[in-house]
Amino acid sequence: MLVLARKPNQSIIIGDDIEIRVVDIKGDQVKIGITAPKQISVHRKEIYEEIQAANIEASKAKGETDLDNLSKIIVKKKKK
C-alpha cells in the first residue's frame, strides 16, 4: 500500500486519467474529490461490497431467465 500525505487542494494521479484531490479536512474527516472517466465506476467501499453481494445473490437465483422466456417466444413464432 502506498501512503501519501496531502494538504487541501493537493491531489494524486492514478494512471493517466484518474485524479484524487483532497477537498477539505475537518477534524478526523477528510473530503476527497475523484475525477475519473465515465466508464470507470467509483463507489464507497461499503456500497461496492453491497453491490457485489447483490450480484452474487442474483446469480444464485433459480427460475426462468429473460433469455429462457425469449427463447420460448421465438420457438412459438417459428411454429406459426
N, C-alpha and C positions, 0 to 999 in steps of 0.2 A: 504494500500500500504506500502510495506517495502522499506525504503530508506536507502541505504548504501553508505558510502564514500570508494572509492578505488583509489589506485595510479596505474600508469602504471605497467603492468605485474602482477598485482594482479587480482584475479578472485573470482567469486562466483559459487556455485554449486546449481543446481536445481534438486531435486530428486537424483537419483543415477548416472545419465548419461548425464546431460546437464551442460556444463561449459560455463560461460560468462566471458571473460577476457578483461580487459582494455589494448588495444594495444598501443594507443598513445593519447596524449592530446595536442592540439594546439589551443590556444585562446579559443573560445567558442565551439570548435568542439572536440568531443570525439570519437575515433575509437575503436570499440569493435570487438572481435572475438568470434564466437559462435561454440562450438563443441557439436554436438548432433547426435544421431543415425539417419541413413538414412531414417527410416520410419517416422521421425518427420519433418514436414515442418517448415522451418524458412523463414519468409518474413518480409520486412519492412512493417509497418502498412499500409501505403498508397497503397502498392501493394496488401496486403491481402484484403483491402476493395474493390479494383478494381476486384479482383478475385471473391469475394462474390457477388458483383453487377452483374458481368457477369454470374455467376451461377444462380442467381435469374431470370435474363432475359432469359437465356436458358431454364429454367424450365417453363416459360410462353409461349414459342414458340408453335405455333399451327401447325398442319400438321402431316404428317406421320412420325413415328419414324423408326429407323432401325429395331426395333422389329416388327413393323407392316409389313414392307417390307419382313422381314424374314418369318413371318407367311404366307404371301401370296405365297411366293416361295415354302414353304413346302406343302401348300394345293395344289398347281398346280402339284407338283411332285407326290403327293399321288393319284391324279386323273388320272395320266398317266398309 
